[in-house]
Structure formats: structure tokens, C-alpha cells
Amino acid sequence: MKALALFSGGLDSTVALKLILEQGMKVEAVNFVTPFCQCRKGGCGASEATKAFNVPLKVFNAGNEYLKMVRNPKFGYGKNLNPCVDCRIFMLKKAKKYAKATGAAFIFTGEVLDQRPMSQHKTTLDLIEKEAGLEGKILRPLSAKLLPQTEAEKQGFVNRKNLLDISGRSRRKQMEMARQFNITNYPCPSGGCLLTDRNFARKLADLFAHKKRVSTKDVYLLKLGRHFRFGKNKIIVGRNETENQMLLRAKLPNDFFFEVPNCGSPISILQGPKTKAAIEKAACLTSFHSDNKAYDICVNFGKSKLNRHVMASTPTAAEVAILRVT
């Protein structure tokens, strides 16, 4: 008998995975990598964890379809721009299709009753199951004894007596189980989604407000540099040499880039209409963040090469603050 794990790679999903393996089930795991994952490699350790248990892993890259959901979530946002309920429904719908295609008898997750304020209350769990077309079919091993029996339990695929009754935000019991199962090196139990970050959410909201079609590349750029809004233009100013190089690689062919010559200077990217006012504003922001402290500064710019230049009057901190998104 095969079960499908909705697997993040964190402590909760890893303990849940081990509980099902202990019942003699064959397990495959699915992991969703979104454009908003904070992990450097993506997957939050899912690959390492599944390898340790010799469990196959299927990774889904949630791209433009996921972005459309984030932009217009049916059930709204949490504290920032995190559509946690819609996100869970999105993933479970995909998992449902994959389970059917691979012959998995049921789906299980590492969710804990009442752990997350938006998506893990009993009424919300029921709503998510209904919207995903999985009513009574999602097993949550960590809280199973506090929830109604699922089809997997009723049909005897798993023994309910060997499941847990965890609720709330404390992870003391999960950490105790991890020690028993010799599970080590799991990620810290903090949120791994940039949508819960207030500053990032501001940048994404600004992007949604000014761009009709948002791509994963647009989201990638939100993770780099200082962001400024000048009318229809977005100006991104690098914070260090590493970001400078990343901005150069990520810029679109029609974007201008700017640099102050012969000094420590950021690379700045100008997106949107290339008006004279926008070019001058991008040059001013570049000069402000450079090591050249003169008032009037020559700033080089161009599309593929720095083959043009403009004189920029370095703005005041107050003038810069007005333009800054975050």
C-alpha cells in the first residue's frame, strides 16, 4: 500500500513521514517550491530528509499559475500578503492529481491542529479539504487523534492508535519524537515563506499594483537590492557586489543599467518607460548610493553597455525616502 506525503522537509512533516513509515507503508513525497521560498536551494531540506529515509521525492515548481493565485486568493491574505488557505488548496489539488496518477491510496501531511493562525484551525482544515475535493481523505498523523477518522484509518491502511494528538504552536512533542526516531539536522521551525515578511509583501504589492502580468523573474528581482518607485518606473539599486552581478544577469534586454565610474558604485536597473526624467532619477539614486560624495556626478548607463552618460545631482536622504518602496 502506498501513501503520498505532502512534504516540506521541516520538523513536522519529517516526523509525520516517519510515523507512516513505521506502520509499514510505502511512501512517496511531493514538495512544492514556490517563488517565495526563503531557502537558498529551495525545498527547505526536503531532498536531504527523503534521502535519509530512502523515500522517493517529486518536486513541483509552482510558477506562474501559483503567482495568479497569490495575486487573487479566494480566501484572502493573512497578516501580510500570505494566502495560506489558498496556497494549501493549490498544493493539495496538485497532490490529488499526482496521487491518482501514481496509485497512492491516500495523502498525508505534517499539519498540526491550531498551530498556524490562518490555515490550521479545525474549520479551516475542513474548508481546505472541501475546496481541494479531499473531504475525509487527508491524514494528519501528528493530530489524528484530535480529528475525525479519515478514510485511510477506516479502511485499516494505518492504525490510529499509533498516531498522535498534538495541537498548538509548541513543537516540544515533535522534537521529542525526532529524538526517538534519530531525526537530526532539521530546519528551524520558523516560517520559510517570504509572503509573511512585511517588507517583501510591500514590494510585491507595489509590483501587483503597477504590472498586469507578473512573472517568476519579476519576483526574483524583488529579492535583490533597494526598490524605488517613480511613476511607471521601477528602479532597483544593488546593495553590494554580489547583488550588482545578480542584477546584471537578471535584467531584461530593454532595461537600462547605471553605474558611477571610478568609485565604489551600485549597479542600478531602470524598468519601465525610458523617459528623460526616469533616466535622471535612476542616475540620481545611483549616485546617492555610490562612494562619490560630490553634488554633481557623471553616471554612465546603457542597455548592454555603459556607452551613455548623464549628469546627476545627488538627492537628499529625504528625497530618496519618498521614492523608496523598501
N, C-alpha and C positions, 0 to 999 in steps of 0.2 A: 504494500500500500504506500502511495506517495503523497506527501503533503508539500504545499508551496508556502515558503516563508516570505513575507514582506519584510525585507531585511535592511536595516540602516547601517549595521556594523557597530552600533553603540552597545552599552551595557544591557539595556532592557531586551533588545532584540536578540542579543547573543545568548542570554540566559534562557529566553523563550525557545530559541533554536535547540539548545542543549536539552531542555525538558522534553521536547518532542522526539529528539534522537534517542533519549533514554527509554522511550516507550517502544523502541524497535521500528520506528517509521523511517522510510526512505524520504529524504528531504532534498528539495531544490530551492535555492534562494533567488529572489529578484530584488535588485537595488535600482533606485531611480536617482540619477544625477541631474540636478536642475541647474539652471544658470546662476542660481543664488546660493549654491553650496560654498561654505567658507573653507572647506578642506582644500589644501593645495593640490592634491592629486584627484579629488573627487571621490565620492563613495564612502567617505568617513570611516575607512578601515574595513569595509565590507569584504574586500578581496582577501586580506590577511586572515580575518576571522573565519571565513568559509574554508580557506585552505587548511587551517588548523583542524577543522572538523571533517575534512575530506568531503565537503558538500559542494556540488556544482553551483555556480553563480551566473545569473543572467543579468546584465546591466542594461538598463534603458536610459538613453539620453533624452530627457524631456526638454524639447527645444521650443520652436515657435508655437506649437499647439499649447504648450504649457504657459507661454507668455500671454496668449489670448485669454486663458483662464484667469491669470493673475490680474490682467487689466480689467476684467469684468466678472468678478466672482459672484455667483448666485447668492451665496450666503454671507457676503461681506468680508470685512477685514477685522483683524484683531487690533491690538494697541497701535500698531504701525501700519505697514502695508502687507501684512501676512494673512492670506486667505486660507487659514489652516483647514477649515471644513472642506472647502472646495478642493484643496490640494489632496486631502486624503481620499476624497471621492474619485478624483482623477487617477490616482495611483491604483486604487482598488479596481476600477473599471479595466485598466490595462492588465492588472494581475489576473482578473477573472478570465479575460480572453486567453491569456497565456496558460492558465491552469487548465482550461478546456482543451487547448491545443496539445498540451503535454501530458494529459491524463492524470493530473493531480486530483485527489479526492476532496481536498479542502484547502482553505487558505488560513494561515495563522499569522499573528503579528506580535510585536513586543509592547503593545499598548497597555497602559495601566490605568485603571479606573480613577478618575478625578486627579490625575497627575497634571495634565495641561488644562489651563482655564477655558480655552475656547473649544477644543475638539475632543475631550475625553470624559465629559460628563455622560451619564447613562443615556439621557435623552438625545444627546448629540451623537453618541455611538449608534443609537438606533436609527437616527436620521441618516447617517453616513451609510449604514448598511442598506437602507431602503433606496437611497439615491443611486447606490452602486449596483443594485439588483442582487444583493447578497444577504438578504434578511435571514438571520439564524444560521448563516453559513461561515461566519468568521470566528475562529477560535482565538481567544486571547489568553494564553496559558498562565500569565502572571496574575490575572484577576478572575480566572474562570469560575472559581467557587463563589464569587460575588455576583455573577451574571447568570442569566438563564442558560440552560443546556443548549449547546449547538448541535447541529446535525451530526458532526463528527463524533460527539460524545454519545448521542442517542444510538448511533449505528455501531458503537463499540470500536471505532478506529483508535480512540485514545481512552485512557482510564482517568476519569475525573478526579479520583482520589489522589492521583499523583500530580495534580495541577495545584496552583497557588491561589491565595486570597489577598493579594496585595492591593492597597489603594493609597491615594495621596501622593505627595511630592517627594517624600523621603525615599531614598534609594538604599537604605540600610539593609533591608532584606535581600535586595538584588545583589548587593556587594557580598553579603554572607553566602548566597548561593554561588556567586562567582568563585569564592574561595573554595567551596566544596567541590566545584567542578574543575578547579585549577584553571580558571579563566583569568588571564592576566593581560596587561597592556591594552586594555580597552580605552576608548576615548573618554575624556571627562564628560560628565552628564549635562553640559551646558548646551544651549541651542546652537545648531550649526547652520542656521538659515539667515542670510543677510536681510531678508524681508522683515525680520524682527528688529533690525538695527535702525534706530531713529534717523541717523544721518544718511544712511543709504536709502531709506524709504523716501526721504525728501528729494534725493537726486532722481529716483525712479519716478516719483510723482511729477517732477518737473519734465522728465522725458516724455511721459504719457501725455502731459498737457500740451506739448509742443511738437510731437511727432505722431503721425497717424499710424504708421507701420513701424513697429519696434522689432528689432532682430536680436539674436543672441550676441552678436558683435556689439550692438549698442549697449547691452547690459555689461559686457566685458569691460567696455570703456568706463562705465560707472565705477569700476573698482580701482581705477587709476587716477591719480592727480587731484588737483583742486578744480572744482567745476564752477563756471560762471555763466550767467545768462545775460545776453544783450539783445533784447528784442527777439528776432527769429534765430539768432545765432547762439550756439553753444561754444564756449572757449574752455579748453582743458589745459591746465598748466602742470607740467611734471614736477614732482617733489624731490627727485634725486636722479642719479644717472641711470639706475635700473629702470625707473619709470619712463625716463626720456626714451630709452631704447624700445621699451614696450609700446609707447605711444607711436613711435615712428613705424613700427611693424603693424600696428593696428589701424592706422589712419586710412581713410578711404582715398582713392585716387584723386578725387576733386577737392579734398581738404587741403588747406594751406597749413604749413607749419612754420614756426617762428623761432629765432634764437638770437641772443645778443652776442656779437662776435668778441673774441679776445678776452673773455672773462667767464667765471662760473655762471652758467645760464641754464634755465629750464628750457625744455622743448615745449612749445605750446601748439595746440591744434585748434584751428578755426573751422567749425562746421556751420553750414547754412549759407545764405546769400553772401557773396564776396563784395559787399559794398565798401566804399572808401571809409565810412565810419566804422564798420565792423573790423576792417584791417587795422585801422589806427587803434581801436580799442584792444584788439588782441596783442598788438605791439606794446601798448602801454602796460598791460598786465604782465607781459613777458619781462619788460624792463623792471617793473616793480619787484619781481621775484628774483631778479638776477643780482650778481655781486657788484654790478656797476651802479654806483650811487650818485652819478651825475643827474642833473634835472632833464636835459635833452640828450637822448640816446639814439644812436642808429641801430635799428633792429633789422636783421636780414629775414627774408621769408620767401616762400615759393611752394609749388606743388610737389615736384620730385627733387628739386634742387633749390638751395638758398641763393637764387640768382636775382633777387629783387631786394630793395631795402626801403625803409620808411623811417622818418624821424618821429620819435615818441617822447612825449613829456610825461615823466614818471608821475603817476597819480598819488594821491594821499591814501593813507590806510582807510579812512572813512569812505572815500570814493570806491575803493576796491571792495569794501564790505557790502556796499549796496548791491553790487553785481553778483556777489558770491551766493551760489546755491548751497554748497557746503564743502 
